Amino acid sequence: MPSKIPRITSLILILTAMLYPLAASASALGEAVVRLSPLNEISRHSPDMMRQGIRDGLVATGQVDPFIAETIANFSSRAFSAERMRVRLVTDLDHGMDQSALREVEQWYQSPLGERIAAAESEAVAPAAWESLDARRGELREQYQGTDRQHLFSRYNDASRATESAVDTAVAVQLSLARAMSAARGDGTSDESLEAAVLAHRDSIEQQVRAQVYTAYLHIYEDFSIEELNRYLTFLESPQGRDFTAIAGDSIHDAVLEPVAAVGAQLVRWTGSGR
């Protein structure tokens, strides 16, 4: 089981650094929070992220032909509804937060700083931003080595749960893909063995993810002063900020796994099982 997770982690961490049954209707307040925050753009770009992540994840196993991986990824992304993800985010926030706390989140994102933060995070989700971030990794690390911005990262990482959420999602995705590969091969590997093989690499995955989260943090918030970042972190560390981050992160985590779970059936169909 490979411990290296190429672009799949980069795409997922952008989602998580920032779904329960569908309700018949959602509150205007929940709708407003999703619209004002980066969650709306995350939902809109999620099919592209799913396609890229699933394709790269399958190719990285070394056991799936790139053409088949591309075909399965395209199928999975088409089955993934950005609108359904958005509605579930609204529903989860409505069910998981009381209205007064949700109102405070709305008011923060309506503030001048909140609007700028949301715009920067939303821009980072767009496909064009992925290549820009990849190209600047070394430059950003060298530029901010030893600065207050670097020292502030640990606080940001704790407040946003960025590494924690991304690692949990990456491990879950790897396990789902491992199960799919095992089913496609018909090798009879037990679920316990698959889980142990994936979890054996959790520490190395966490190191990779933390490094990627750090670079994304430097890139996304480059135009914000230290004082502005401190104000943002104060919001994230508040009770309403913590609840908002946790509920949105869990919702996205569940949404990410849905199309990945469909990969198994497609692998069996394309590669055949029990051969």
Secondary structure, 3 states (H helix, E strand, C coil): CCCCCCHHHHHHHHHHCCCCCCCCCCCHHHHHHHHHCCHHHHHHHHHHHHHHHHHHHHHHCCCCCHHHHHHHHHHHHHHCCHHHHHHHHHHHHHHHCCHHHHHHHHHHHHCHHHHHHHHHHHHHHCHHHHHHHHHCHHHHHHHCCCCHHHHCHHHHHHHHCHHHHHHHHHHHHHHHHHHHHHHHHCCCCCHHHHHHHHHCCHHHHHHHHHHHHHHHHHHHCCCCCHHHHHHHHHHHHCHHHHHHHHHHHHHHHHHHHHHHHCHHHHHHHHHCCCC
